[in-house]
Amino acid sequence: MGDDFLTRLLRLDPASLVRTRPAGPDAVAWWSMLPWGVLATRTVAGSVSADRTVSAADLAGGTARPANRDGDWRWALPPATSDAVEVLPAAVVRDIAAAAARTLREAMESGVDGRPVGSRALRDALLDHVAVTVQVDRPGPHEGRNVPVSLRLVQALTRTGLLEGAESVEVRVAGPWTGLATGEGAVWYRASAPTLRPL
């Protein structure tokens, strides 16, 4: 899965960076910012002594000593601890992703209300669409809160392959961050964060 994760990152953006972090004994967390402002993370076997940023291409190619790219990493990470506020069937998340793809395709072909729409404007509008709103009614720090899950997160989970083989998806909250997590990894979004990678 690790190699597939890197392959998918590079397909989305050949210039992808990966921040590697210690994640326990013989485990490394890979973090990468997707082009639409969502962080994706996957834990793999290995070891690193400290945080380090490298190019996804170097990591995927097995470069023995990849160049240090710490100066190019510009994004905060969510807190290390998070709370699960809902569990969704993975099939529901897949259906949402498929419906979004159909909507985009149909709108690109026939426009909206008969009017043509620019592809970028349409994609941005779809990404910001709230696919699911979780109403937290269980006792705890998030009780009474409505947690919006945008298509940004759904697309991120799907496009990185982290949804494949999953039976369920946890909706998680960590401070201002909202995440979707499976046994393969997680994706995180903070509404106040920049949605596009800086030039």
C-alpha positions, -999 to +999 in steps of 0.1 A: +000+000+000+029+024+007+042+023-028+006+027-042+001+057-019+032+074-033+022+065-069-012+082-063+004+113-048+027+116-078-002+112-102-021+140-085+011+162-084+045+151-097+061+177-073+045+163-042+064+165-010+062+139+018+069+148+055+082+117+073+077+115+111+085+089+137+052+070+145+063+045+171+086+015+170+095+005+135+068+029+120+069+061+100+041+084+093+040+099+058+022+132+054+015+150+021-006+180+011-029+173-018-034+200-045-069+209-031-058+217+005-062+183+022-035+165+041-032+128+036-013+105+059-003+069+058+018+049+084+043+025+070+070+002+083+104+019+088+122+042+111+133+078+111+150+097+140+132+130+134+108+149+111+122+153+076+106+164+043+116+148+010+101+146-025+076+119-031+095+110-063+127+104-044+109+083-018+091+063-044+123+058-064+141+044-034+168+071-034+193+062-008+198+098+005+169+120-007+175+157-007+162+175+024+132+196+015+123+209+050+123+245+038+096+237+012+071+223+038+046+251+047+017+234+063+007+227+099-003+192+109-034+184+129-029+176+167-016+141+174-048+132+193-083+132+178-118+120+186-140+098+165-175+114+164-192+091+138-186+059+119-198+058+083-202+027+061-174+028+035-201+020+009-218+053+017-186+073+012-179+055-021-214+064-033-209+100-024-176+100-044-193+084-074-222+108-073-198+137-073-179+124-103-212+120-122-223+155-113-190+169-124-191+150-157-227+160-165-221+197-156-190+198-178-209+183-207-242+203-204-235+232-180-256+243-151-291+255-159-281+254-195-251+278-190-215+267-194-194+267-163-156+269-161-141+236-151-120+251-122-150+270-108-171+239-110-145+217-093-140+243-065-177+245-059-180+207-058-151+203-035-166+228-010-200+211-011-208+195+023-215+159+016-223+148+052-230+168+084-224+148+116-245+160+145-226+150+177-250+140+204-228+117+224-214+132+257-180+146+254-160+177+243-178+179+209-214+173+222-238+196+203-214+203+175-222+199+138-192+186+119-194+192+082-176+167+059-168+183+026-163+166-007-126+177-004-122+150+022-142+124+004-122+129-028-089+129-009-098+095+007-108+081-026-080+095-048-052+084-024-065+048-023-071+050+015-107+039+010-099+008-009-108-024+011-123-004+039-156-014+055-161+017+075-148+053+078-144+072+110-152+109+111-127+124+134-122+159+150-089+174+162-092+210+172-103+229+141-095+199+119-119+174+105-107+140+093-118+108+076-099+077+087-097+041+076-073+013+086-051+024+057-046+060+067-064+093+071-071+127+054-075+160+072-089+194+064-090+227+083-114+252+067-091+281+075-061+265+058-051+275+022-069+253-003-042+255-030-005+249-028+015+281-028+035+289-060 
